[in-house]
Amino acid sequence: AGTLINGCISTSMFAFPLGAVQFTVFGNTKKALTSMVGNTSGGGITGTAVAVASSACASLASCAVGVPQEILKQRLVTKIYPDFGTAVRTIWKNEGLKGFYVGWGPTVTRNLPYVVITFTTFNHWKTHELKRLENKNLDTRTALRFGMGAALIGCLATQPLDVIKTRMMTQAASNLQPYSSPLNCMKDIIATEGVGAFLAGLPPRVAYISPLWGAQFLLNEKITRTLGKMNYKGQLDKIVRGPAPGPGRSAWVKHNGVVWTVGVPKGRERNADINTQTKLTLASIDQRLAQAGTDKSKIIEATVFLTNMKEFKGFDKEWKAWLPEGTGASRATVGVSALANNDKVEIKVTVAA
C-alpha cells in the first residue's frame, strides 16, 4: 500500500496550485480575447480558436511550476529519493536550479497539447450544454463528468509524450546514460521495448489524472459561481439610493462614482409657463444633486422631455443660464405627448459624483 501512495501527498500538494495557475490564466486570457473578437458563447470556430489560444497560454504559464513538480513526483514515485525534503535538497546540491527543469522540452511538448485538448474539450461541451439548457452555469455533477471526460481524452492523446517525458526525468537521476534528446529517447524505446511501451502506465495515469482534473473543473465552476455572486452582491451594496418620492422610485441613485436623477417642476403654479417650469425643474435637480454629494458642474449627460417643442427656446434659455460657464452636457431633447401632473418639462441627468 505504501508503494502505491508513495509521493501522493507531495504530488497533490502541487496539483491544485498548478491548476489554479492554469485556470486563472485560461479565464483571463479567454476574457481578453473575447473582448477583442466579440461574444463566443455560441461556440463555433471563433469560440474554439479562443479556447485553444487561452489554454495554450495557460499551459505555458504553468510549466514554470509544473516541471519541478513533475521532477519531484517522478523521482518520489520511482523511489529514487525516500521523501520530499531529501528530493529537494539532493537535486539542488547535485544539479542546481536546472535540475528541477530536466525534461523541460518534453514536458512542454506533452503538457501543451494535453492542456489544450482538455480545456478546449471541456469548454466545447460546456458551451453546448449551457446553450442547450439556456443556463449560465453547469451543475456540480455535469462539471465533474465533463472534467473527467475531457481529462481522459487528453490522457489518451498525449500518453506517448508522457512516457518520453517520464523516461528523461527519471533517467537523469539514475546510473544509465541520459538520453540526448526526446527523439533519441523515442528511438531507444521503440528499438528496445517496442511501440507498446508507449502505453506503459496509462491505466494508473488515467486513474489519477481524470478524477483530479474532474475535481479541479468542478471546483473552478463552483468558485467562479460563488465569486460571481459575491461580486454581484458587492456591487449591489455599493448602490446608494436617495429618498423615495413614491413606490419603486428614488430621488437619486449613486453607483461607482456616478449619480442619476430626474428633475420636475415641483410646486409650480397651475398655469406656469415653460421658463418658470424649467427653473423649478433645474432647482429640484440642484437639490437632489446636493443630497447625493455632487453638483451641476460635473454634469455628463441630460435628456430633456418637452410636451411642446415650440417652447424649446424658452427652456433652452433657462438651461444655458443654469449651467456654470464653460460647462456643457451631452444633451438630447425629446418631444412627448404628455408628462405626469401635466408638467411641460422633465429633465433626467447623469452627473459624476
N, C-alpha and C positions, 0 to 999 in steps of 0.2 A: 504493500500500500504506500509505503514511504517513497518508493521509486516512482510510482505513478503521479504523485503530487509534488515531487522534487522541483523546486523553483516556482511552484504555482503562485505562492504568496508574493514573491518578488516580481513575477511577471504581471500579475493582476494589479500590483501597486502602480505600475507604469501604464497599464492598458487604458484606464479611464481618463487620466490626464492627457494621454496621447489622443484619445477620442475627442476630448474637449477641444484640443487644438484643431483637429480636423473639422469638427462640426462648426466651430466658430469661424474658421477661415472659409469653409464652404458657404455658410449662411451669409457672411458679409460680402464675399465675392459675388455670390448669386444676386444679392440685393443691388450691388453696384452695377453689375452687367445688365440686370433687368431695367434699371433706371436709364440705361443707355439705349437698349434695343426695344423697350416697351414691355407691356404685360405678357408674361409667358405662362400664365395659369392654365391656358388651354392646351399646353403641351406642344406637339408638332416639332418640326425640325429646329426652329429657333429655341424652343424650350429645352430640347435635348442638347443642343450646342452649348447653351448657357450652363446646363448641369455638368457637361463634360469638362468645360473650361474651369468651372468652380471647383469640381472635385480634383482636377489636376493640380490646381493651386493648393488645395487642402493637403494633398499627398506630399507635395514638395515641402510645404511648411512643416509638416510633421516629421520629416525624415531626420532633422537635427536631433529630435528627442527619440524617435523610433529606432534609429540604428544602434545607439548604445543599449537601449532596452533589449533589442534582439540579440546583441552580443552576449549580454548577461544571461538572458533567458536560455539561449542555446547551450552555453557552457555550464550552466547550473543543471539543466535537464540531462545533459550527457555526462554529468559528474566530473567534468574537468576540474571544477572547484567545488568545495564542500558547502559553501554558503555565500550569501550575497556580499558580506563585508570582505571576505577573502578574495572574491572575484574582482571587486573594485580595486582593492589595494594591489593585487598582483598584476592586473592589467596596466594600471598606472605606473607601477615600478618597472615592469619589463618592457612595456611598449609605448608608454606615454599616452598623450591625448589621441594620437592616431590609432592606438589600439582599440579604442571604442568605436572606430569607424572602419574597421576591417570589413570588407564586403559592402562598402557604401554603394558602389556601382550596381552590383546585382540586386541589392536591397531596393534601390530606387527603381530599377528595371522591373522588379516584382511588385513593389508597393504602388507605383504609379498606375499600372493597368488594373491592379486589384481594387484600389480606392475608386478609380474612375468607373469601373464596371459596377461595383457595389452601390456607390452613391447614385449613379445615373439610373440603375435598375430600380432602386428604391424610389427615387424621385419620379420616374416614369409611372410606376404602379400607384404611387400616392396621388399624382396629378389626375390620373384617370379615375381613381376611386373617389376622390373629392368631387370631381366633375359629375360622376355618376350619382353620387348621393346629394349633390348640391350642398355640401358642407364645407366648413373651414378647417376642421381638424380630424385626424384619424383617431379612432377609439384605441384603447390600450391593446386589445387582442390583435387588431389589424396591424398596428405599428410593429408589434413583436413578430407577427407572421411575415410581414413584408421585409423586416430587417433580417430575419434569419434566412429567408429565401434569397435575398439579394447577396448576403454573405456567402451562401452555399454556391451560387453561380460564380461569384468572384473567386472562391477557393478552387473550383474545378478548372476555371480558365487559367489560373496562374500557378497551378501546382508544380509544373516543371521548373519554373523560375524560382519557386520557393526551395526546391531541392538543391539547386545550384547555389543559391544564397546561403543555405544552411551548411553545405559542404565547405564553402570557402571560409565561413566564420569559424567553424569548429576545427578545420584542418590547420588554421593559423596557430592554434594553441597546442597542437599535437606534435608528435615526433616525425610525422610524414612530411614529404616535400610539398610545400604550399603550391597551390595552383597559380599559374602565372596570369590567368585571365578567366573570365566567365566562359569564354569559348573553349579554353583549354580544359576547364572543369567539365563542360558538357561532353567534349570528345572523349575524355577519360572515362566518364560514367558509361557512355554508350559502348566503348571498347571493352571495358572490364566487367560490366554488370548487365548491359543490355538496356533497351528502351524502357522496359518495365520498371527499372529502378526509379524513374521519374514519378512513379505513383507511390513511392515509399512514403509512409507517414501520412497519407491522405485521410484515412478514417479518423485518427486522433486529431489531426488539424481541423477537420470539419467539425468534430465533436466539441472542440474547444472554441473555435472562432465563430461558428454560426450562432450559438446561444449568446456569446459575448457581444457580438455586433448587434444581435437582435435586442439585447438589453440596452445597448447604447442608443440605438434608434428609438426604442421605446422611451428611455429617459429623456432624450433630446426633445421628443414630441411633447412629453409631459412638462418638462422645464420651460420650453418655449411657450406653451399654452399658459402656464402659470405666470410667467414673467409678463406675457401679454396682458393678462387680466390685471396684474398688479400695476402695470404701466397705465392701463386704461383707467383704473381706479385713481391712480395718482394724478392723471390729467383731470379727472372729474373734481378731485379735491382742490385743484388749483383754480377752478372756476369760481369767481366771486360774483354774487348777484346783488343788485340793489333792491330797494323797497319794491313791493309788488303793488302796482296800481290796480290790479284786478287778477282774477284767477288765470293761471297759465302765463302770466306776464311778469317782466322785471323792468324797472325803470331804466336800468343799465346792466350790462354784463361785461366782466373783465376777465381776460384769459391770455396768458403768455404775452403780457405787455401791450395788449390791445383792448380798447373799450368800444362797445357798440351801444348806441342809444337812439331814441326817437324823440323828436320834439313836436308838440302840438300846441295850438293857441289856447292854452288853459286859462279860464277866467275871462274870456272875451265877451264883449257886448254882442247882442244878437245880430246886429247889422254892421259889425265891424268890417272895414274894408281890407283889401289884401295887404296893404302896408302895415296896418295895425296887427293883423293876424300873424304876419311874418315876424314882426318884432316880438310878439308874445311867444311864438314858437321858438325863436332863437334864444330868448331869455330862459325858456324851460330847458333848452339844451345846455346853456351855461350852468344852470343849477344842477343838472344831473351829472355833467362832467366834473363839477367841483366835488360832488359826493363821491365820485369814482377816483378822485385824486389827480385829475388832469384838467386840461383846458383847451379852448378852440385853436390856440396857436400850434397845436400838434395834430390838427385835423389831417386825415388821409383821404377820405372818400365821403361823398354825400349823394344821396338820392332824394330828389325833391318831387313831391306829388302835388299837382295843382288840379283843381276841378275846372278851371277856366284858363286855358293857355293864353288867352288875350290879356290876362293880368300878369303875365310873366315879367314885364318891365317893372311893375310895382314891387314884385317880390325881389327881383334882381337888385334893385336899388338898395333895399334893406340888407340884403345878403352882403353886398360889397361894403356897406357901412359897418357891418358887424365884424367882419374878419380883420385882424390886425394887418397893418401894411406889410406887404411882402409875403403874406401867407395865402396860399391857394389850395384848393382841393380838387381831386378828380370828381367832377360833378355831373350827374345826369338828371334831367328834368322830365318827368313823365306826366302826361295828361290822363286824368281818371274821371269817371262819370260822377263819383261821389266819394266822400270821406265820412268817417264817423262823426256824429254830432253836427253834421252839415258844415264842417270846417272847410275853409277854402284851401288850406295848405297843411302839409305834414312833411317833416324832414327827418330822414334817417342818416346818421353819420357814423363813421368809423374813425377813431382817434387813438393815437399812440398814448400809452399810459405814462 
